Amino acid sequence: MPPDPQDIFEQMNEALKQRLAARALEEGFSKMGICAPDATPETAARLRAFLEAGYHGQMGWMAEREAWRGSAAALWPEARSVIMLAEVYTPEADPRAVLDQPERAAISVYAQGKDYHDLVKRRLKRLGRWLLDQAPDGAEIKVFVDTAPVMEKPLAQAAGLGWQGKHTNLLARDLGNWFFLGAIFTTLDLPKDAPEISHCGSCRACLDACPTGAFPAPYQLDARRCISYLTIEHKGPVEPELRALMGNRIYGCDDCLAACPWNKFAQAARDIGYQPRIGA
């Protein structure tokens, strides 16, 4: 009996996926997973509830591009796979130590090194070019790092990279929560990974760590009370009730990330570009 063409096709795609995962590690990523563009059907309703509650504050761009943000399949209908990648930027010391030094300004860990958009996108483009070199003619890709209307965290959970914790950030049992996400959308129909489930249990360390009470409930964030939002996105004066709670934080806040117990499994950052710049 001749081999089934469909079986051969699936074997070839699986082999390509395995080579892609190995290449991703060579490029400096820490983890890779793949999901379908329509793997997060709940995202649109969750986004709508977030916007209706006003939790987005002054970030009007979230509402303006709601249709695309709520559905990765709508963003690029030709895409058949979403390749999600994690890139670690774990700090070498507890970033909360500076909070006891009021004469110093506290800057979020991710902003102390080089711009992660540039570092991650450069790596994504190299990996994407490699993938196109291996793929059949006519394959296409698009790469995204945070600046496009892509709900990266739900997609990353669907791709098995980790899960959205009670602080709404992504975390993983083998990475902690100090990592950036990048996405490669492709017309290639690659084998998909199983989604990850939550492993937060009864822990509420991240919720209790928030100095301004920005979490109205587990897995929900009110950006209007989040110090990262208030020091980066918010325009105009901060509400008087929140000012003293901000302490010496002038750009971002890492308290909920730093409090997560899963960070005991965090990996060291592999790119020197994530090291703090002199004076940061």
Secondary structure in CASP SS format (residue, H / E / C, confidence):
PFRMAT SS
TARGET T0000
AUTHOR 0000-0000-0000
METHOD secondary structure of the structure
MODEL  1
M C 1.00
P C 1.00
P C 1.00
D C 1.00
P H 1.00
Q H 1.00
D H 1.00
I H 1.00
F H 1.00
E H 1.00
Q H 1.00
M H 1.00
N H 1.00
E H 1.00
A H 1.00
L H 1.00
K H 1.00
Q H 1.00
R H 1.00
L H 1.00
A H 1.00
A H 1.00
R H 1.00
A H 1.00
L H 1.00
E H 1.00
E H 1.00
G C 1.00
F C 1.00
S C 1.00
K E 1.00
M E 1.00
G E 1.00
I E 1.00
C E 1.00
A C 1.00
P C 1.00
D C 1.00
A C 1.00
T C 1.00
P C 1.00
E C 1.00
T H 1.00
A H 1.00
A H 1.00
R H 1.00
L H 1.00
R H 1.00
A H 1.00
F H 1.00
L H 1.00
E H 1.00
A C 1.00
G C 1.00
Y C 1.00
H C 1.00
G C 1.00
Q C 1.00
M C 1.00
G H 1.00
W H 1.00
M H 1.00
A H 1.00
E H 1.00
R C 1.00
E H 1.00
A H 1.00
W H 1.00
R H 1.00
G C 1.00
S C 1.00
A H 1.00
A H 1.00
A H 1.00
L H 1.00
W C 1.00
P C 1.00
E C 1.00
A C 1.00
R C 1.00
S E 1.00
V E 1.00
I E 1.00
M E 1.00
L E 1.00
A E 1.00
E E 1.00
V E 1.00
Y C 1.00
T C 1.00
P C 1.00
E C 1.00
A C 1.00
D C 1.00
P H 1.00
R H 1.00
A H 1.00
V H 1.00
L H 1.00
D H 1.00
Q C 1.00
P C 1.00
E C 1.00
R C 1.00
A C 1.00
A E 1.00
I E 1.00
S C 1.00
V H 1.00
Y H 1.00
A H 1.00
Q C 1.00
G C 1.00
K C 1.00
D C 1.00
Y H 1.00
H H 1.00
D H 1.00
L H 1.00
V H 1.00
K H 1.00
R H 1.00
R H 1.00
L H 1.00
K H 1.00
R H 1.00
L H 1.00
G H 1.00
R H 1.00
W H 1.00
L H 1.00
L H 1.00
D H 1.00
Q H 1.00
A C 1.00
P C 1.00
D C 1.00
G C 1.00
A C 1.00
E C 1.00
I E 1.00
K E 1.00
V E 1.00
F E 1.00
V C 1.00
D C 1.00
T C 1.00
A C 1.00
P C 1.00
V C 1.00
M C 1.00
E H 1.00
K H 1.00
P H 1.00
L H 1.00
A H 1.00
Q H 1.00
A H 1.00
A C 1.00
G C 1.00
L C 1.00
G C 1.00
W E 1.00
Q E 1.00
G C 1.00
K C 1.00
H C 1.00
T C 1.00
N C 1.00
L E 1.00
L E 1.00
A E 1.00
R C 1.00
D C 1.00
L C 1.00
G E 1.00
N C 1.00
W C 1.00
F E 1.00
F E 1.00
L E 1.00
G E 1.00
A E 1.00
I E 1.00
F E 1.00
T E 1.00
T C 1.00
L C 1.00
D C 1.00
L C 1.00
P C 1.00
K C 1.00
D C 1.00
A C 1.00
P C 1.00
E C 1.00
I C 1.00
S C 1.00
H C 1.00
C C 1.00
G C 1.00
S C 1.00
C C 1.00
R C 1.00
A H 1.00
C H 1.00
L H 1.00
D H 1.00
A H 1.00
C C 1.00
P C 1.00
T C 1.00
G C 1.00
A C 1.00
F C 1.00
P C 1.00
A E 1.00
P C 1.00
Y C 1.00
Q E 1.00
L C 1.00
D C 1.00
A H 1.00
R H 1.00
R H 1.00
C C 1.00
I H 1.00
S H 1.00
Y H 1.00
L H 1.00
T H 1.00
I H 1.00
E C 1.00
H C 1.00
K C 1.00
G C 1.00
P C 1.00
V C 1.00
E C 1.00
P H 1.00
E H 1.00
L H 1.00
R H 1.00
A H 1.00
L H 1.00
M H 1.00
G C 1.00
N C 1.00
R E 1.00
I E 1.00
Y E 1.00
G C 1.00
C C 1.00
D C 1.00
D H 1.00
C H 1.00
L H 1.00
A H 1.00
A C 1.00
C C 1.00
P H 1.00
W H 1.00
N H 1.00
K H 1.00
F H 1.00
A C 1.00
Q C 1.00
A C 1.00
A C 1.00
R C 1.00
D C 1.00
I H 1.00
G H 1.00
Y H 1.00
Q C 1.00
P C 1.00
R C 1.00
I C 1.00
G C 1.00
A C 1.00
END
